[in-house]
Amino acid sequence: MFPRLCDLINYLLGTGINLPVNTYGFFLAMAFLTGGVVLGFELRRKNRTGEIPSQQKKVLIGGPPDKMELFSIALIGFIAGWKIVGIILNYQEFSNVPQQYILSLKGSIPGAFLVSAILVVTAWFRMKKKETKKPVWIEETLYPHELTPMIVLIAATFGIIGAKLFDMIEHMDDFARDPIGTLFSLDGLTFYGGLILATFAVLWYTGRNKIRYPVLLDAAAPGLILAYAIGRTGCQLSGDGCWGVINTAPKPGWMSFLPDWLWAFRFPHNVIDEGIRIAGCSGPHCSILPAPVFPTSLYEMILGLIIFGILMGIRKKLTIPGQLFSIYLILNGFERFFIERIRINIVYNLHGIHLTQAEMVAILLVLTGVFGLWFTGRKAEKGRMKN
């Protein structure tokens, strides 16, 4: 596997570069970025069709420097300078375990103050240059796709928080042993926890900007499943533990034309160092699973791309707001429920019914999607009858 992105590049190109970028973290970032691009595309389209109208907002032109904006710039500059200058001064330590360094309290305090001061002074001069004797309020048009960067930022922030919280609930023993390490590690993220918390946070933000929930959810559905597929690509390439149960059965005949690792894989050099030591290997990530397992993250990547294609294919044919998102919930729920049959996860006993956390949430998603189809269809029918 490829714990760092440079491991993948060196494997493909035969180079020897050293880039301190975690493979899973890179694909996680790409997932949010790609999902945001698709969301922005859909918001533009729905604005053109009139489903999401543009908004008018008042903006003060020529006013004095905004103190809150300067404070925000100072804070961002302080954090950025603290870490970036610290990374430059301690590059070797950072490149060995980048994730650990970023989430630690290590950095450069002088660098933090320097970068913060430079950004604040630059911003202050820029604002003063635009200041006039008589500031005026003007109306500007706010297009829905202009909200995309903030939506992605909110989704990323609350998505990671929700994913970590759900994972901590599912693995309370690990949290009890090392609460700080577990809390600030990007290993162990539960997708559905992130989806649930991020959805509520984004709906709150977009609701404040007068975007109807069903229309926004429809716009987000294709990007959500594409982001999920890209995230699962990172799981597969890094070997982050999202694999299946042991699979020693012979590969079926109908899969004979496919490589063996598509059926069963041992995840050598996995990022979590799970398994037995690889002979002759030195340094970190020298473990391989003792027995092959189902590469479920790869299966989910493929299924995610298929669902993305389905949603993109039918999105213009569905005229009732909320129905595309309902279909997304159903397809996503079915996909995850059946993958859980061959995936390693903690199983809970609910009055004789044995389910994993993901299976429980998947069932709720399917039921919510079915209810959503019924409710939105019924609402649309009532609207037609009134007209």
C-alpha positions as CSV (number, residue, x, y, z in Angstrom):
1,M,0.0,0.0,0.0
2,F,1.0,3.7,-0.1
3,P,0.8,5.4,3.3
4,R,2.2,8.6,1.7
5,L,1.3,10.1,-1.7
6,C,5.0,10.0,-2.7
7,D,4.9,6.2,-2.2
8,L,2.3,5.9,-4.9
9,I,4.1,8.4,-7.2
10,N,7.5,6.5,-6.7
11,Y,5.8,3.2,-7.4
12,L,4.2,4.4,-10.6
13,L,7.1,6.5,-12.0
14,G,10.1,4.7,-10.4
15,T,11.3,8.0,-8.7
16,G,12.6,8.6,-5.2
17,I,10.9,11.8,-4.2
18,N,9.9,12.5,-0.6
19,L,6.6,14.4,-0.2
20,P,5.1,14.6,3.4
21,V,1.5,14.1,2.2
22,N,-0.6,11.4,3.7
23,T,-2.4,9.4,1.0
24,Y,-5.7,9.1,2.8
25,G,-5.6,12.8,3.8
26,F,-4.9,13.8,0.2
27,F,-7.8,11.8,-1.2
28,L,-10.0,13.1,1.6
29,A,-9.2,16.6,0.5
30,M,-9.8,15.7,-3.1
31,A,-13.2,14.2,-2.1
32,F,-14.3,17.5,-0.6
33,L,-12.9,19.5,-3.5
34,T,-14.5,17.3,-6.2
35,G,-17.8,17.2,-4.3
36,G,-17.7,21.0,-4.1
37,V,-17.1,21.3,-7.9
38,V,-20.1,19.1,-8.7
39,L,-22.2,21.0,-6.1
40,G,-21.2,24.3,-7.7
41,F,-22.1,23.0,-11.1
42,E,-25.5,21.9,-10.0
43,L,-26.2,25.2,-8.1
44,R,-25.4,27.1,-11.3
45,R,-27.8,24.8,-13.3
46,K,-30.6,25.1,-10.8
47,N,-30.1,28.9,-10.8
48,R,-30.5,29.0,-14.6
49,T,-33.7,26.8,-14.4
50,G,-35.1,29.1,-11.7
51,E,-35.2,26.4,-9.0
52,I,-32.8,28.4,-6.8
53,P,-33.2,32.1,-7.4
54,S,-30.4,34.7,-6.8
55,Q,-30.6,36.8,-3.7
56,Q,-30.0,40.6,-3.3
57,K,-27.7,41.7,-0.4
58,K,-26.6,45.1,0.8
59,V,-22.9,45.8,0.9
60,L,-21.1,48.9,2.4
61,I,-18.7,50.4,-0.1
62,G,-15.9,52.8,1.1
63,G,-16.3,52.0,4.8
64,P,-13.4,52.0,7.3
65,P,-11.4,48.8,7.9
66,D,-13.5,46.1,9.3
67,K,-12.2,45.1,12.8
68,M,-13.7,41.7,12.8
69,E,-12.3,40.9,9.4
70,L,-8.8,42.1,10.5
71,F,-9.2,39.9,13.7
72,S,-10.1,36.9,11.5
73,I,-7.1,37.5,9.2
74,A,-4.8,37.8,12.3
75,L,-6.1,34.6,13.7
76,I,-5.7,32.7,10.5
77,G,-2.3,34.2,9.9
78,F,-1.2,33.2,13.4
79,I,-2.2,29.6,13.0
80,A,-0.8,29.3,9.4
81,G,2.5,30.9,10.4
82,W,2.8,28.8,13.4
83,K,2.6,25.6,11.4
84,I,4.1,26.6,8.1
85,V,7.2,28.2,9.5
86,G,7.5,25.3,12.0
87,I,7.3,22.8,9.1
88,I,10.0,24.7,7.2
89,L,12.3,24.8,10.2
90,N,11.6,21.1,11.1
91,Y,11.0,19.6,7.7
92,Q,12.6,16.2,8.4
93,E,10.5,15.6,11.5
94,F,7.4,16.8,9.6
95,S,8.0,14.6,6.6
96,N,8.4,11.4,8.7
97,V,4.9,11.7,10.3
98,P,3.1,14.8,8.8
99,Q,-0.3,14.1,10.2
100,Q,1.1,13.8,13.8
101,Y,3.1,17.0,13.4
102,I,0.1,19.0,12.1
103,L,-2.1,17.8,14.9
104,S,0.5,18.4,17.6
105,L,1.3,21.6,19.5
106,K,4.6,21.9,17.7
107,G,5.3,25.0,15.5
108,S,7.0,28.3,15.4
109,I,5.6,31.1,17.7
110,P,7.9,33.8,16.1
111,G,6.7,32.6,12.7
112,A,3.1,32.8,13.8
113,F,3.4,36.5,14.9
114,L,5.4,37.4,11.8
115,V,2.9,35.9,9.3
116,S,0.0,37.3,11.2
117,A,1.5,40.8,11.3
118,I,2.3,40.8,7.6
119,L,-1.3,39.7,6.6
120,V,-3.0,42.2,9.0
121,V,-0.9,45.1,7.8
122,T,-1.4,44.2,4.2
123,A,-5.2,43.9,4.7
124,W,-5.3,47.2,6.6
125,F,-3.6,49.1,3.8
126,R,-5.9,47.5,1.2
127,M,-9.0,48.5,3.2
128,K,-7.7,52.0,3.8
129,K,-7.1,52.5,0.1
130,K,-10.8,51.7,-0.6
131,E,-12.1,54.0,2.2
132,T,-14.0,57.1,1.1
133,K,-15.4,60.1,2.9
134,K,-19.0,59.1,2.3
135,P,-19.4,55.3,2.4
136,V,-22.5,54.1,0.5
137,W,-24.7,51.0,0.7
138,I,-25.3,49.2,-2.6
139,E,-27.2,46.1,-3.6
140,E,-25.3,43.2,-5.0
141,T,-26.6,40.0,-6.5
142,L,-25.6,36.8,-4.6
143,Y,-25.7,33.8,-6.9
144,P,-26.2,30.4,-5.2
145,H,-23.0,28.9,-6.6
146,E,-21.0,31.7,-4.8
147,L,-21.9,29.9,-1.5
148,T,-20.1,26.7,-2.6
149,P,-16.7,27.5,-0.9
150,M,-18.4,28.1,2.5
151,I,-20.7,25.1,2.1
152,V,-17.6,22.9,1.4
153,L,-15.8,24.4,4.4
154,I,-18.7,23.8,6.7
155,A,-19.2,20.3,5.3
156,A,-15.5,19.4,5.7
157,T,-15.3,20.8,9.3
158,F,-18.5,19.2,10.6
159,G,-18.1,16.1,8.5
160,I,-14.7,15.3,10.1
161,I,-16.1,16.2,13.6
162,G,-19.1,13.9,13.1
163,A,-17.1,11.1,11.5
164,K,-14.7,11.2,14.5
165,L,-17.5,11.4,17.1
166,F,-19.3,8.4,15.6
167,D,-16.0,6.4,15.4
168,M,-15.2,7.2,19.0
169,I,-18.7,6.0,20.1
170,E,-18.1,2.8,18.1
171,H,-14.6,2.3,19.6
172,M,-14.9,3.5,23.2
173,D,-12.1,1.2,24.3
174,D,-9.5,2.9,22.1
175,F,-10.7,6.3,23.3
176,A,-10.4,5.3,26.9
177,R,-6.9,4.1,26.4
178,D,-5.7,7.2,24.5
179,P,-8.3,10.0,24.5
180,I,-6.0,12.7,23.1
181,G,-4.4,10.6,20.5
182,T,-7.7,9.2,19.3
183,L,-9.4,12.6,19.3
184,F,-6.7,14.3,17.1
185,S,-6.1,11.4,14.8
186,L,-7.5,11.3,11.3
187,D,-7.4,7.5,11.4
188,G,-10.8,6.0,12.1
189,L,-13.5,8.1,10.5
190,T,-17.1,6.9,10.3
191,F,-18.6,8.2,7.1
192,Y,-22.2,8.2,8.2
193,G,-21.4,10.2,11.3
194,G,-19.8,12.8,9.1
195,L,-22.7,12.8,6.6
196,I,-25.3,13.3,9.3
197,L,-23.6,16.2,11.2
198,A,-22.4,17.9,8.0
199,T,-25.9,17.7,6.5
200,F,-27.5,19.5,9.5
201,A,-24.7,22.2,9.5
202,V,-25.0,22.8,5.7
203,L,-28.8,23.0,5.9
204,W,-28.6,25.5,8.7
205,Y,-26.2,27.7,6.6
206,T,-28.1,27.5,3.3
207,G,-31.4,28.0,5.1
208,R,-30.1,31.4,6.3
209,N,-29.4,32.2,2.7
210,K,-33.0,31.3,1.7
211,I,-32.2,28.2,-0.3
212,R,-35.0,25.6,0.0
213,Y,-33.8,22.4,1.6
214,P,-35.2,19.9,-0.9
215,V,-33.6,21.7,-3.8
216,L,-30.3,22.1,-2.1
217,L,-30.2,18.4,-1.1
218,D,-30.9,17.4,-4.7
219,A,-28.0,19.6,-5.9
220,A,-25.7,18.0,-3.3
221,A,-26.6,14.4,-3.9
222,P,-24.3,13.6,-7.0
223,G,-21.4,15.4,-5.4
224,L,-21.9,13.5,-2.1
225,I,-21.6,10.0,-3.6
226,L,-18.7,11.1,-5.9
227,A,-16.8,12.4,-2.8
228,Y,-17.6,9.1,-1.0
229,A,-16.1,7.1,-3.9
230,I,-12.9,9.3,-4.0
231,G,-12.6,9.0,-0.2
232,R,-12.8,5.2,-0.5
233,T,-10.1,5.3,-3.1
234,G,-7.9,6.8,-0.4
235,C,-8.9,4.0,2.0
236,Q,-7.9,1.4,-0.5
237,L,-4.6,2.9,-1.5
238,S,-3.4,3.7,2.0
239,G,-4.8,0.5,3.6
240,D,-6.5,2.3,6.5
241,G,-8.3,-0.7,7.9
242,C,-11.6,-0.3,6.0
243,W,-11.2,-3.8,4.6
244,G,-13.4,-6.9,4.7
245,V,-13.4,-10.2,6.5
246,I,-10.9,-12.9,5.8
247,N,-11.4,-14.4,2.3
248,T,-9.5,-17.6,1.5
249,A,-12.1,-18.9,-0.9
250,P,-10.9,-19.5,-4.5
251,K,-11.7,-16.7,-6.9
252,P,-14.9,-17.5,-8.9
253,G,-14.6,-18.6,-12.4
254,W,-16.5,-15.6,-13.8
255,M,-13.8,-13.4,-12.3
256,S,-10.9,-15.3,-13.9
257,F,-10.1,-12.4,-16.2
258,L,-9.7,-10.0,-13.2
259,P,-6.5,-9.6,-11.1
260,D,-6.5,-11.7,-7.8
261,W,-6.3,-8.6,-5.6
262,L,-9.8,-7.6,-6.7
263,W,-11.1,-10.8,-5.0
264,A,-8.7,-11.1,-2.0
265,F,-5.9,-8.8,-0.8
266,R,-3.4,-8.8,2.1
267,F,-2.7,-5.0,2.2
268,P,1.1,-4.9,2.4
269,H,2.6,-1.8,3.9
270,N,-0.8,-0.6,5.2
271,V,-0.8,2.7,7.0
272,I,-2.1,1.4,10.3
273,D,0.7,-1.3,10.5
274,E,-1.8,-4.1,11.0
275,G,-0.7,-7.7,10.6
276,I,2.7,-9.4,10.6
277,R,6.2,-8.0,9.9
278,I,7.3,-8.1,6.2
279,A,10.7,-9.9,6.0
280,G,13.5,-7.6,5.0
281,C,11.5,-4.4,5.4
282,S,12.8,-1.5,7.5
283,G,11.2,1.6,8.8
284,P,7.5,2.3,9.3
285,H,4.6,0.6,7.6
286,C,6.3,-2.8,7.3
287,S,3.2,-5.0,8.0
288,I,1.0,-7.3,5.9
289,L,-2.2,-9.0,6.8
290,P,-1.6,-12.7,7.7
291,A,-4.5,-13.8,5.6
292,P,-6.2,-12.1,2.5
293,V,-9.4,-10.2,3.0
294,F,-12.1,-8.7,0.8
295,P,-11.0,-5.3,-0.5
296,T,-14.3,-3.7,0.4
297,S,-13.1,-0.1,0.1
298,L,-12.4,-0.9,-3.6
299,Y,-15.9,-2.3,-4.0
300,E,-17.4,0.8,-2.5
301,M,-15.4,3.0,-4.7
302,I,-16.7,1.2,-7.8
303,L,-20.3,1.2,-6.5
304,G,-20.0,4.9,-5.6
305,L,-19.0,5.7,-9.1
306,I,-21.9,3.7,-10.5
307,I,-24.4,5.5,-8.2
308,F,-22.9,8.8,-9.2
309,G,-23.5,7.9,-12.9
310,I,-27.1,6.9,-12.1
311,L,-27.8,10.2,-10.3
312,M,-26.3,12.3,-13.0
313,G,-28.3,10.5,-15.6
314,I,-31.7,11.0,-13.9
315,R,-31.3,14.4,-12.2
316,K,-32.8,16.4,-15.1
317,K,-35.7,13.9,-15.5
318,L,-36.9,14.3,-11.9
319,T,-39.0,17.5,-11.5
320,I,-40.1,17.0,-7.9
321,P,-37.7,18.7,-5.4
322,G,-36.2,16.2,-2.9
323,Q,-36.7,13.1,-4.9
324,L,-33.1,12.9,-6.3
325,F,-31.7,13.1,-2.8
326,S,-34.2,10.4,-1.6
327,I,-33.0,8.1,-4.4
328,Y,-29.4,8.8,-3.3
329,L,-30.3,7.8,0.3
330,I,-31.8,4.5,-0.9
331,L,-28.9,3.6,-3.2
332,N,-26.3,4.6,-0.6
333,G,-28.1,2.7,2.1
334,F,-28.4,-0.5,0.1
335,E,-24.8,-0.3,-1.0
336,R,-23.4,0.1,2.5
337,F,-25.8,-2.5,4.0
338,F,-24.7,-5.3,1.7
339,I,-21.0,-4.3,1.9
340,E,-21.2,-4.7,5.7
341,R,-22.0,-8.4,5.2
342,I,-18.3,-8.9,4.2
343,R,-16.7,-6.0,6.1
344,I,-15.0,-5.9,9.5
345,N,-17.0,-3.9,12.0
346,I,-18.3,-4.1,15.6
347,V,-21.6,-6.0,15.7
348,Y,-24.3,-5.0,18.2
349,N,-27.0,-7.3,19.6
350,L,-30.3,-5.6,19.5
351,H,-32.8,-8.0,21.1
352,G,-31.4,-10.9,19.1
353,I,-30.9,-8.9,15.9
354,H,-27.2,-8.5,15.1
355,L,-26.3,-5.3,13.2
356,T,-23.3,-3.1,12.9
357,Q,-23.5,0.7,13.4
358,A,-23.2,1.3,9.7
359,E,-26.0,-1.3,9.0
360,M,-28.3,0.5,11.4
361,V,-27.7,3.8,9.8
362,A,-28.0,2.3,6.3
363,I,-31.4,0.9,7.2
364,L,-32.5,4.4,8.4
365,L,-31.2,5.9,5.2
366,V,-33.2,3.5,3.0
367,L,-36.3,4.1,5.1
368,T,-35.8,7.9,5.0
369,G,-35.3,7.7,1.3
370,V,-38.5,5.7,0.8
371,F,-40.4,8.1,3.0
372,G,-38.9,11.0,1.1
373,L,-40.1,9.7,-2.2
374,W,-43.6,9.2,-0.8
375,F,-43.8,12.5,0.9
376,T,-42.4,14.6,-1.9
377,G,-44.6,12.8,-4.4
378,R,-47.7,13.3,-2.2
379,K,-46.9,17.0,-1.7
380,A,-46.5,17.5,-5.4
381,E,-49.8,15.8,-6.1
382,K,-51.6,18.0,-3.6
383,G,-50.0,21.1,-5.3
384,R,-51.3,20.0,-8.7
385,M,-54.8,19.4,-7.3
386,K,-55.0,22.9,-5.8
387,N,-54.0,24.3,-9.2
